[in-house]
Amino acid sequence: MALSTPASFCGRILATSLFVGLALGVITSPLLGNAGAAAPAAGGGGQNSGALDLLMAGNRRFVKGRMLHPDQTIGRRQDLAKGQQPFAIILTCSDSRVAPEVYFDQGLGDIFVIRTAGNVIGDHVIGSIEYAVEHLKASLLIVVGHERCGAVAAAVAGGHADGHIGSIVEAITPAVKATAGRPGDQVDNTVGTHARMTADALRTSDPILAAAVKAGHLTVLAARYDLDTGRVELLKANDEVEVEAATEGETKAAPAAGAPADPHAAAPAGARAAPAPAEHAPAAGH
Ligand SMILES: [Zn+2]
């Protein structure tokens, strides 16, 4: 079903995913197998329960240097050649230090990743997310900004940016204005605010994402990645300054302490009951 969408588009997505995943596999440990493969077998098909917990558990492993490198076996690669069902979508920066497959300790086929400098959005980004929600049934989207983001720093510094870089600065400028005059480091303040504003924009993006959120099929969160500690911190929905760290401990029982930024969600994605697959009707025409 995952591949019932336009073959060329999906093929490109899958090829890109495999390329990134394989590259990471070479760097890490491609033969360690699925010992830590906690990813739901059914992927995102209406089974977002636990998705946040899976990511945060992976991040805790990464922070402690106890990665399991799940889903990077030859078998996993071959299984995925038939189709993909990633359980979460990550929008983050292109910065070479913030690869989400690494800092969430995930493998091939686990997360659908979109990266742009400064994690800015536009039609291509939103369309990619819509594709992952509507056709791949991913039910959790996290916008992850990061400490000392160069794109955000450029926007804070202001001034002229050459070429198309200006479009990135322009996309971050609203967050720069929103944080002007606040105490603390403006780059870091802007990183958080920009992630939150981006999550808000995606949550209310018509027609597909807003409808998915309203129907309970999609939860959108904002987060910040700390370059020094490797920790991903969920951002509070209504607090522009403070961040809420991911829960400690290794169990999956407790959802992350951060309130979901999604005002439509009754609970964090990790604590939500999985909607029946039938509720998420396949898109017409595919
Ligand atoms: Zn960045």
Residues whose N, C-alpha, C, O or C-beta is under 5 A from the ligand:
A	BS01	ZN	C93 D95 G118 C149 G150 A151
